[in-house]
């Protein structure tokens, strides 16, 4: 049976992972039916019915492919023809060393590309339960807000409790309500990024007294109570609410999202700020800025009072206040095989945050992999796994079981993870000298090690892609 005679691949979920999977399949000549439940059924976090809507930050994080693991993942995705990265690049806005996007323009671009593709059909409506038996190839990419009916059906079929953690939303402020006589533009250490100038963040300084008063008020603030189904869900350490961080100790925030390092107050250069709140541009017009690292579960009325304590934000007007929602994911090392298929029901493949990765880019990357794996099966071939030395391979290995070790108490619990160099296989030998033969010392060794890991990843990705090229049908794309 030719690929054009096969049944379509059904993808459940029109977020970043689902859209990326659909794009990769369609590029290779496979018909796709993409199911998105919005607007028929909405969620607590989404605001529009666009595909690939960004509900948390608008940042894809570092774009440095030589020194940062997520930057390496960016580069690998671009080389593999990622739709998500192409749309992010075409809608980038200044953000220092990070790749940030105009969230509305980005989502509209992804939606336009998906709906215009002749091999992709978008169907709106909830898949309430396991996909029907006649769907013989399915990718479930329902993300952190999987509908209860589908989540329960998956849990029952897998015969294991799903895990969950909390993900958070940071507030967004209207630029014209920020007092720029107090605040100033500067990226940390004046670092320039894609489309940036080295002065891409707005910085709000605090002295010691202001910082201590803010932390005290934050710790004492009233938070939204957990709903019954959220009561025993753990937080993810990479996205803690600021009030939880503050409760861990009075200095926690100024060594986290409020650290003052690498910044000089343009209005008073001789006085070092005790703490700094940073705001990052949130849309292409530059009219909205989000509070970096300020995800919170405090009540909305409390947020307005608290954040107006920050110098420069006394008259801040909020386009959106912070929030927190439960994020559901599978115990993937136990439930999924190496190509992301559910062991108990191999016609189902999973992608995105539901697999236990964390972050927009990581979710998209697993959607890309799921699309490539499903496309190979459509051609009657076994999926080719990327080398573990690549960013895609390292993340896939973490998700599907490479991280598990048996200890006295039993297997370690599976936790969601951002891509980082700690997931990459170690080098045979760490670099000891630079390119000019000089001996590396201290932090230089760490930097050089990251650069070698990054270079190895991209070289191995190129070799893998060349060996497994399947000549995408660009005429259909």
C-alpha positions as CSV (number, residue, x, y, z in Angstrom):
1,X,0.0,0.0,0.0
2,X,1.4,3.4,-1.0
3,X,1.6,6.2,1.5
4,X,-1.2,8.0,-0.3
5,X,-3.5,5.0,0.2
6,X,-2.9,4.7,3.9
7,X,-5.3,6.1,6.4
8,X,-4.5,9.6,7.7
9,X,-2.6,10.0,10.9
10,X,-4.8,11.6,13.6
11,X,-3.2,14.1,15.9
12,X,-5.1,15.1,19.0
13,X,-4.1,18.6,20.2
14,X,-3.4,21.7,18.2
15,X,-0.6,23.2,20.4
16,X,3.0,23.5,19.5
17,X,3.8,19.8,19.5
18,X,0.7,18.8,17.6
19,X,1.2,21.4,14.9
20,X,4.9,20.5,14.5
21,X,4.0,16.8,14.2
22,X,1.4,17.6,11.6
23,X,3.8,19.7,9.6
24,X,6.5,17.0,9.6
25,X,4.1,14.4,8.4
26,X,2.5,16.5,5.7
27,X,5.9,17.5,4.4
28,X,6.5,13.9,3.8
29,X,3.3,13.2,2.0
30,X,1.2,11.8,4.8
31,X,-2.4,12.9,5.2
32,X,-3.2,14.3,8.6
33,X,-6.3,15.1,10.6
34,X,-5.5,17.5,13.4
35,X,-8.1,17.6,16.2
36,X,-8.3,20.7,18.4
37,X,-11.1,21.0,21.0
38,X,-11.0,24.8,21.2
39,X,-13.3,26.7,20.9
40,X,-15.9,23.9,21.4
41,X,-14.3,23.3,24.7
42,X,-11.9,25.8,26.2
43,X,-9.4,25.7,29.1
44,X,-8.6,27.9,32.1
45,X,-5.4,29.2,30.4
46,X,-6.2,29.7,26.7
47,X,-7.7,33.0,25.5
48,X,-8.1,32.4,21.7
49,X,-9.0,29.6,19.4
50,X,-5.6,29.9,17.5
51,X,-3.4,26.9,17.1
52,X,-0.1,27.0,19.0
53,X,-1.3,29.7,21.4
54,X,1.4,30.6,23.9
55,X,-0.3,30.6,27.3
56,X,2.7,31.3,29.6
57,X,5.8,33.2,28.6
58,X,6.5,34.5,25.1
59,X,10.1,33.4,25.3
60,X,11.7,30.4,23.6
61,X,14.7,31.1,25.9
62,X,18.4,31.3,24.8
63,X,19.2,31.2,21.1
64,X,22.9,30.7,21.7
65,X,23.7,27.4,19.9
66,X,27.3,27.4,21.0
67,X,27.0,27.7,24.8
68,X,23.4,26.9,25.7
69,X,21.5,23.6,25.4
70,X,18.2,25.1,24.4
71,X,20.0,27.1,21.8
72,X,21.4,23.8,20.4
73,X,17.8,22.5,20.3
74,X,16.8,25.6,18.4
75,X,19.5,25.0,15.8
76,X,18.7,21.3,15.4
77,X,15.0,22.1,14.9
78,X,15.8,24.6,12.2
79,X,18.0,22.1,10.4
80,X,15.1,19.6,10.5
81,X,12.6,22.0,8.9
82,X,10.7,23.0,12.0
83,X,7.5,25.0,11.4
84,X,7.5,26.3,15.0
85,X,11.0,27.7,14.7
86,X,10.3,29.2,11.3
87,X,7.3,31.0,12.7
88,X,9.2,32.1,15.8
89,X,12.1,33.5,13.8
90,X,9.7,35.4,11.6
91,X,7.9,36.9,14.6
92,X,10.8,37.5,16.9
93,X,11.0,40.6,19.1
94,X,14.0,41.9,21.1
95,X,14.9,40.0,24.2
96,X,18.6,40.2,24.9
97,X,20.1,36.7,24.3
98,X,16.7,35.0,24.2
99,X,14.4,34.3,21.3
100,X,11.1,35.9,22.2
101,X,8.1,36.3,19.9
102,X,5.0,38.4,19.4
103,X,2.6,35.8,20.7
104,X,-0.4,36.7,18.6
105,X,1.6,37.0,15.3
106,X,3.3,33.7,16.0
107,X,0.1,31.8,16.7
108,X,-1.6,33.3,13.6
109,X,1.4,32.3,11.5
110,X,1.3,28.7,12.7
111,X,-2.5,28.5,12.2
112,X,-2.3,29.9,8.7
113,X,0.4,27.4,7.7
114,X,-1.4,24.4,9.1
115,X,-4.8,25.3,7.7
116,X,-3.4,26.1,4.3
117,X,-1.6,22.8,3.8
118,X,-3.5,20.6,1.4
119,X,-2.7,17.4,3.3
120,X,-3.8,18.7,6.7
121,X,-7.5,18.8,7.8
122,X,-8.3,20.6,11.1
123,X,-11.3,19.3,13.0
124,X,-12.6,21.3,15.9
125,X,-14.1,19.3,18.8
126,X,-13.1,17.3,21.8
127,X,-11.8,13.8,21.6
128,X,-13.5,12.6,24.7
129,X,-11.9,9.2,25.5
130,X,-9.6,6.9,23.7
131,X,-9.4,7.5,19.9
132,X,-11.6,5.1,18.0
133,X,-10.1,1.8,16.8
134,X,-10.2,2.8,13.1
135,X,-7.7,5.5,13.9
136,X,-4.7,3.1,13.4
137,X,-2.0,5.8,13.8
138,X,-2.6,8.5,16.5
139,X,-0.3,11.2,18.0
140,X,-1.7,12.5,21.3
141,X,-0.3,16.0,21.9
142,X,-2.8,17.4,24.2
143,X,-0.3,19.2,26.4
144,X,-0.6,20.3,30.0
145,X,-4.3,20.9,29.8
146,X,-5.5,17.5,28.5
147,X,-9.3,17.2,28.8
148,X,-10.3,15.1,31.9
149,X,-12.2,12.5,29.8
150,X,-9.1,11.8,27.6
151,X,-6.7,11.8,30.5
152,X,-8.8,9.3,32.4
153,X,-9.1,7.0,29.3
154,X,-5.4,7.0,28.9
155,X,-4.8,6.4,32.6
156,X,-7.2,3.4,32.6
157,X,-5.6,1.9,29.4
158,X,-2.1,2.3,30.7
159,X,-3.1,1.0,34.2
160,X,-1.1,3.6,36.0
161,X,-1.8,6.9,37.6
162,X,-0.8,9.9,35.6
163,X,1.5,12.4,37.2
164,X,1.0,16.1,37.4
165,X,2.7,19.4,38.4
166,X,1.8,23.1,38.4
167,X,2.7,25.5,35.6
168,X,2.4,29.2,36.0
169,X,1.5,32.4,34.1
170,X,3.4,35.7,34.6
171,X,1.6,39.1,34.6
172,X,1.8,41.5,31.6
173,X,2.0,45.3,32.0
174,X,1.1,48.1,29.6
175,X,4.4,49.9,28.7
176,X,3.0,53.4,28.9
177,X,2.1,52.8,32.6
178,X,5.8,52.1,33.5
179,X,7.7,55.0,35.0
180,X,10.8,55.2,32.9
181,X,12.2,58.0,35.1
182,X,12.8,55.2,37.6
183,X,13.3,52.2,35.3
184,X,15.8,51.8,32.5
185,X,16.4,49.6,29.4
186,X,19.3,47.1,29.7
187,X,20.0,43.5,29.0
188,X,22.0,41.7,31.7
189,X,25.7,42.3,31.0
190,X,24.5,44.2,27.9
191,X,24.1,40.9,26.1
192,X,22.7,41.2,22.5
193,X,20.4,38.5,21.1
194,X,18.4,37.9,17.9
195,X,17.1,41.2,16.8
196,X,18.3,42.8,20.1
197,X,20.4,45.8,21.0
198,X,21.8,44.8,24.4
199,X,19.1,47.0,26.0
200,X,16.0,44.9,25.6
201,X,14.7,44.5,29.2
202,X,13.1,47.1,31.4
203,X,14.7,47.1,34.8
204,X,13.0,48.2,38.1
205,X,15.5,48.7,40.9
206,X,15.0,48.1,44.6
207,X,17.1,49.1,47.6
208,X,17.4,46.8,50.6
209,X,14.5,48.4,52.5
210,X,12.1,48.2,49.5
211,X,13.1,44.6,48.8
212,X,12.5,43.4,52.3
213,X,9.1,45.2,52.5
214,X,8.1,43.6,49.2
215,X,9.2,40.1,50.3
216,X,7.4,40.4,53.6
217,X,4.2,41.5,51.8
218,X,4.5,38.7,49.3
219,X,4.9,36.0,51.9
220,X,1.9,37.4,53.8
221,X,-0.3,37.7,50.7
222,X,-3.5,35.8,50.1
223,X,-3.4,33.1,47.5
224,X,-6.0,31.3,45.5
225,X,-6.9,28.0,47.2
226,X,-6.2,24.8,45.4
227,X,-9.1,23.0,43.8
228,X,-9.8,19.5,45.1
229,X,-8.1,17.8,42.1
230,X,-5.0,20.0,42.5
231,X,-4.4,19.5,46.2
232,X,-1.6,16.9,46.0
233,X,0.1,18.1,42.8
234,X,3.8,19.1,43.2
235,X,5.3,22.2,41.8
236,X,7.9,22.0,39.0
237,X,11.1,23.6,40.4
238,X,11.8,25.4,37.1
239,X,8.6,27.4,37.3
240,X,7.9,28.1,41.0
241,X,5.4,30.8,42.0
242,X,7.3,33.8,43.4
243,X,5.5,33.5,46.8
244,X,6.8,29.9,47.1
245,X,10.3,31.1,46.3
246,X,10.0,33.9,48.8
247,X,8.8,31.5,51.5
248,X,12.0,29.5,51.1
249,X,14.0,32.4,52.5
250,X,14.2,36.2,52.4
251,X,17.2,36.2,50.0
252,X,15.8,33.6,47.6
253,X,14.3,36.1,45.1
254,X,17.4,38.3,44.8
255,X,19.4,35.3,43.9
256,X,16.7,34.2,41.4
257,X,14.4,36.3,39.2
258,X,15.3,39.5,41.1
259,X,19.1,39.2,41.0
260,X,20.8,42.6,40.4
261,X,24.0,41.2,38.7
262,X,25.1,42.5,35.3
263,X,22.9,45.7,35.6
264,X,23.8,49.4,36.1
265,X,21.1,51.9,36.9
266,X,21.2,54.4,34.0
267,X,19.6,57.1,36.3
268,X,22.1,56.6,39.2
269,X,25.1,54.6,38.0
270,X,27.1,54.9,41.2
271,X,24.4,53.2,43.4
272,X,24.1,49.4,43.1
273,X,20.6,48.1,43.3
274,X,19.9,45.5,46.0
275,X,17.4,43.7,43.7
276,X,16.0,44.2,40.3
277,X,12.7,43.2,38.7
278,X,13.0,42.7,34.9
279,X,10.3,43.1,32.3
280,X,10.5,41.6,28.8
281,X,8.8,42.8,25.7
282,X,5.7,40.7,25.0
283,X,4.4,41.9,21.6
284,X,5.9,43.3,18.4
285,X,4.5,46.8,19.0
286,X,6.4,47.0,22.3
287,X,3.2,48.1,24.1
288,X,3.2,45.1,26.5
289,X,5.9,43.8,28.8
290,X,5.8,40.7,31.0
291,X,7.3,40.3,34.5
292,X,10.2,37.9,34.1
293,X,9.9,35.0,36.6
294,X,6.9,36.4,38.3
295,X,4.4,33.5,37.9
296,X,2.1,33.5,41.0
297,X,-0.9,32.1,42.6
298,X,-1.8,35.2,44.7
299,X,-5.2,36.6,44.2
300,X,-5.6,39.2,41.4
301,X,-6.5,42.0,43.8
302,X,-3.3,41.1,45.8
303,X,-1.2,41.1,42.7
304,X,-2.1,44.7,41.8
305,X,-1.2,45.9,45.3
306,X,2.0,43.9,45.5
307,X,3.4,44.7,42.1
308,X,2.7,48.4,42.5
309,X,5.1,48.3,45.4
310,X,7.9,47.8,42.9
311,X,9.7,51.1,42.0
312,X,8.6,52.3,38.6
313,X,5.4,50.2,38.7
314,X,3.4,52.3,41.2
315,X,0.9,53.2,38.4
316,X,1.2,49.9,36.5
317,X,-1.8,48.9,34.4
318,X,-2.1,45.2,33.8
319,X,-3.1,43.6,30.5
320,X,-3.1,40.2,32.3
321,X,-2.5,39.1,35.8
322,X,-0.7,36.0,36.9
323,X,-2.2,32.6,37.3
324,X,-1.4,28.9,37.9
325,X,-2.8,25.7,36.4
326,X,-2.3,22.0,36.8
327,X,-0.1,20.4,34.2
328,X,-0.6,16.7,33.5
329,X,2.1,14.3,32.2
330,X,2.7,10.6,31.8
331,X,5.1,8.4,33.7
332,X,6.7,8.1,30.3
333,X,9.7,5.9,31.1
334,X,7.3,3.2,32.2
335,X,4.6,3.7,29.7
336,X,6.3,4.7,26.4
337,X,8.7,3.0,24.1
338,X,11.8,4.6,22.5
339,X,9.7,6.1,19.7
340,X,7.1,7.6,22.1
341,X,4.5,4.9,21.5
342,X,2.3,3.7,24.4
343,X,3.5,0.2,25.2
344,X,0.0,-1.0,26.1
345,X,-1.5,0.4,22.9
346,X,1.2,1.0,20.2
347,X,-1.1,2.8,17.8
348,X,-1.0,5.7,20.2
349,X,2.1,7.9,20.2
350,X,2.6,10.8,22.5
351,X,4.3,14.2,22.0
352,X,4.8,17.4,23.8
353,X,4.5,18.3,27.5
354,X,2.3,15.3,28.2
355,X,5.4,13.1,27.8
356,X,7.1,14.9,30.6
357,X,9.3,17.5,28.9
358,X,9.1,21.1,30.0
359,X,9.1,24.2,27.8
360,X,7.8,25.4,24.5
361,X,10.9,24.4,22.5
362,X,11.2,20.9,24.1
363,X,7.5,20.2,23.5
364,X,7.8,21.3,19.9
365,X,10.9,19.1,19.5
366,X,9.1,16.0,20.7
367,X,6.3,16.9,18.3
368,X,8.9,17.0,15.5
369,X,10.2,13.6,16.6
370,X,6.7,12.1,16.8
371,X,6.0,13.4,13.3
372,X,9.2,11.9,11.9
373,X,8.6,8.5,13.6
374,X,5.0,8.3,12.4
375,X,6.0,9.3,8.9
376,X,8.6,6.5,8.8
377,X,5.9,4.0,9.9
378,X,3.6,5.3,7.1
379,X,6.4,4.4,4.7
380,X,6.7,0.9,6.2
381,X,10.0,1.7,7.9
382,X,11.2,1.5,11.5
383,X,11.7,4.9,13.1
384,X,15.3,6.0,13.2
385,X,16.1,7.4,16.6
386,X,18.4,10.5,16.8
387,X,21.8,10.0,18.5
388,X,21.7,10.6,22.3
389,X,24.6,13.1,21.7
390,X,22.1,15.4,20.0
391,X,19.7,17.7,21.9
392,X,16.7,15.8,20.4
393,X,18.3,12.4,21.3
394,X,19.2,13.5,24.9
395,X,15.7,14.8,25.6
396,X,14.1,11.7,24.0
397,X,16.4,9.5,26.1
398,X,15.4,11.3,29.3
399,X,11.7,10.9,28.5
400,X,11.7,7.3,27.5
401,X,13.8,5.9,30.3
402,X,17.5,6.7,30.0
403,X,17.5,8.6,33.2
404,X,16.2,5.8,35.5
405,X,18.5,4.2,38.0
406,X,17.6,1.5,40.5
407,X,18.4,2.6,44.1
408,X,17.6,1.0,47.4
409,X,14.2,2.7,47.6
410,X,13.4,1.5,44.0
411,X,13.4,3.4,40.7
412,X,13.7,7.1,40.9
413,X,10.6,9.1,40.3
414,X,10.2,10.7,36.8
415,X,10.1,14.5,36.7
416,X,9.6,16.9,33.8
417,X,12.8,18.4,32.4
418,X,14.0,21.3,30.3
419,X,16.8,20.4,27.9
420,X,20.2,20.9,29.5
421,X,23.7,19.7,29.0
422,X,23.4,17.4,32.0
423,X,21.2,15.2,29.8
424,X,23.9,14.8,27.1
425,X,26.4,11.8,27.2
426,X,29.7,13.0,28.7
427,X,32.7,13.7,26.4
428,X,35.4,11.1,26.1
429,X,37.8,13.8,27.5
430,X,37.0,17.3,28.7
431,X,38.9,20.1,26.9
432,X,41.9,21.4,28.8
433,X,43.3,23.9,26.3
434,X,41.7,26.6,24.1
435,X,42.1,26.8,20.3
436,X,45.4,28.7,20.7
437,X,46.9,26.0,23.0
438,X,46.5,28.0,26.3
439,X,45.6,26.0,29.4
440,X,42.0,26.5,30.5
441,X,41.3,27.5,34.0
442,X,38.3,27.7,36.3
443,X,35.1,28.7,34.5
444,X,36.9,28.6,31.2
445,X,36.8,24.8,31.4
446,X,33.0,24.8,31.8
447,X,32.5,27.1,28.9
448,X,34.8,25.1,26.7
449,X,33.0,21.8,27.7
450,X,29.6,23.3,26.7
451,X,31.0,24.5,23.4
452,X,32.4,21.0,22.6
453,X,29.1,19.4,23.6
454,X,27.2,21.8,21.4
455,X,29.5,21.3,18.4
456,X,29.3,17.5,18.7
457,X,25.5,17.6,18.9
458,X,25.1,19.7,15.7
459,X,27.6,17.5,13.8
460,X,25.9,14.3,14.9
461,X,22.5,15.8,14.1
462,X,23.6,16.7,10.6
463,X,25.0,13.2,10.0
464,X,21.9,11.5,11.3
465,X,19.6,13.7,9.2
466,X,21.7,13.0,6.1
467,X,21.6,9.2,6.7
468,X,17.9,9.2,7.3
469,X,16.8,11.7,4.8
470,X,13.4,10.9,3.3
471,X,13.2,13.6,0.7
472,X,10.2,15.7,2.1
473,X,7.5,16.4,-0.5
474,X,8.0,20.1,-0.5
475,X,5.6,20.5,-3.4
476,X,2.8,19.4,-1.1
477,X,4.0,21.7,1.7
